[in-house]
């Protein structure tokens, strides 16, 4: 099952991240994960929030340029080597990871990793074959 990631395109200048987080805070939207990639001219801020529809609406109202992308989230044991079985399954299936990052959420000894993979259905099936399941929105506290 995929969740919605918000990708916000930001000018590479001071204060841009503060503006995004202030808008979200003012509308009581809780960030669950954040990642930023930058070039010399702009950055791409990737967020997972508790209410993606509301966040998208208020960010657009405040002039931000964004897109929504489906991503997959996997719970992994929060211990040394916990991520290895997922990455080994991907290697075995010859699937590439476009990017990945972690969620703030930890539950009952599990950490959560966000994956952007070009074929989510194949990814889910490959993980299932290895006894690994995708996290769902309810488990992550998302709407």
TORGU-567774 format. One record per residue (C-alpha): chain; x, y, z. Coordinates in nm, 2 decimals, always signed. Layout:
BEGIN
cadena  X  Y  Z
A  X  Y  Z
...
***
This chain:
BEGIN
cadena  X  Y  Z
A  +0.00  +0.00  +0.00
A  +0.14  +0.34  -0.09
A  +0.12  +0.66  +0.10
A  +0.13  +1.02  -0.04
A  +0.45  +1.21  -0.04
A  +0.44  +1.58  -0.10
A  +0.74  +1.72  -0.30
A  +0.78  +2.09  -0.27
A  +1.01  +2.28  -0.51
A  +1.19  +2.56  -0.33
A  +1.43  +2.83  -0.43
A  +1.77  +2.78  -0.28
A  +1.76  +3.07  -0.04
A  +1.74  +3.13  +0.34
A  +1.40  +3.10  +0.50
A  +1.23  +2.87  +0.25
A  +1.22  +2.57  +0.49
A  +1.10  +2.79  +0.78
A  +0.81  +2.91  +0.57
A  +0.69  +2.56  +0.48
A  +0.71  +2.44  +0.84
A  +0.53  +2.75  +0.97
A  +0.24  +2.70  +0.72
A  +0.21  +2.34  +0.83
A  +0.23  +2.43  +1.20
A  -0.03  +2.71  +1.16
A  -0.27  +2.45  +1.02
A  -0.19  +2.18  +1.28
A  -0.04  +1.95  +1.02
A  +0.21  +1.70  +1.17
A  +0.52  +1.61  +0.97
A  +0.60  +1.23  +0.98
A  +0.91  +1.25  +0.75
A  +1.12  +1.51  +0.58
A  +1.40  +1.49  +0.33
A  +1.56  +1.75  +0.11
A  +1.78  +1.73  -0.20
A  +1.93  +2.04  -0.34
A  +2.11  +2.18  -0.65
A  +2.27  +2.52  -0.67
A  +1.94  +2.68  -0.78
A  +1.66  +2.49  -0.61
A  +1.58  +2.22  -0.36
A  +1.32  +1.95  -0.35
A  +1.16  +1.91  -0.01
A  +0.99  +1.57  +0.04
A  +0.74  +1.54  +0.32
A  +0.50  +1.28  +0.46
A  +0.24  +1.44  +0.68
A  -0.05  +1.32  +0.88
A  -0.30  +1.48  +0.64
A  -0.16  +1.51  +0.28
A  -0.48  +1.66  +0.13
A  -0.50  +1.94  +0.38
A  -0.13  +2.00  +0.36
A  -0.14  +2.02  -0.02
A  -0.43  +2.26  -0.01
A  -0.27  +2.50  +0.24
A  +0.07  +2.49  +0.07
A  -0.08  +2.57  -0.27
A  -0.28  +2.85  -0.11
A  +0.05  +2.99  +0.02
A  +0.21  +2.99  -0.33
A  +0.43  +2.68  -0.30
A  +0.49  +2.46  -0.61
A  +0.44  +2.10  -0.53
A  +0.35  +1.75  -0.65
A  +0.21  +1.44  -0.49
A  +0.39  +1.11  -0.54
A  +0.30  +0.76  -0.42
A  +0.58  +0.60  -0.20
A  +0.60  +0.28  -0.01
A  +0.67  +0.25  +0.36
A  +0.83  -0.06  +0.52
A  +0.86  -0.13  +0.89
A  +1.21  -0.27  +0.97
A  +1.35  -0.39  +1.30
A  +1.51  -0.09  +1.48
A  +1.84  -0.27  +1.53
A  +2.17  -0.32  +1.35
A  +2.10  -0.49  +1.02
A  +1.73  -0.43  +1.03
A  +1.72  -0.28  +0.68
A  +1.94  -0.54  +0.52
A  +1.67  -0.80  +0.44
A  +1.46  -0.54  +0.25
A  +1.76  -0.43  +0.04
A  +1.87  -0.78  -0.02
A  +1.52  -0.87  -0.15
A  +1.54  -0.56  -0.38
A  +1.88  -0.68  -0.50
A  +1.75  -1.03  -0.56
A  +1.46  -0.89  -0.76
A  +1.70  -0.66  -0.95
A  +1.49  -0.36  -0.85
A  +1.64  -0.01  -0.82
A  +1.57  +0.24  -0.54
A  +1.51  +0.59  -0.68
A  +1.55  +0.72  -0.32
A  +1.47  +0.64  +0.04
A  +1.46  +0.81  +0.37
A  +1.32  +0.73  +0.72
A  +1.01  +0.84  +0.90
A  +1.02  +1.00  +1.25
A  +0.79  +0.72  +1.37
A  +0.92  +0.43  +1.57
A  +0.68  +0.17  +1.71
A  +0.73  -0.14  +1.92
A  +1.10  -0.18  +1.82
A  +1.03  -0.10  +1.45
A  +1.16  +0.19  +1.24
A  +1.00  +0.29  +0.91
A  +1.17  +0.35  +0.58
A  +1.02  +0.53  +0.28
A  +1.10  +0.39  -0.06
A  +1.04  +0.54  -0.40
A  +1.05  +0.24  -0.64
A  +0.93  +0.25  -1.01
A  +0.70  -0.05  -0.97
A  +0.52  -0.05  -0.64
A  +0.32  -0.36  -0.70
A  +0.62  -0.57  -0.79
A  +0.80  -0.42  -0.48
A  +0.51  -0.53  -0.25
A  +0.50  -0.88  -0.41
A  +0.88  -0.92  -0.38
A  +0.87  -0.81  -0.01
A  +0.57  -1.04  +0.06
A  +0.76  -1.34  -0.09
A  +1.03  -1.26  +0.18
A  +0.78  -1.23  +0.46
A  +0.80  -0.85  +0.47
A  +0.49  -0.63  +0.44
A  +0.43  -0.27  +0.36
A  +0.31  -0.04  +0.64
A  -0.04  +0.10  +0.60
A  -0.17  +0.45  +0.66
A  -0.34  +0.35  +0.99
A  -0.02  +0.20  +1.13
A  +0.15  +0.53  +1.04
A  -0.12  +0.75  +1.18
A  -0.20  +0.90  +0.84
A  -0.53  +1.01  +0.69
***
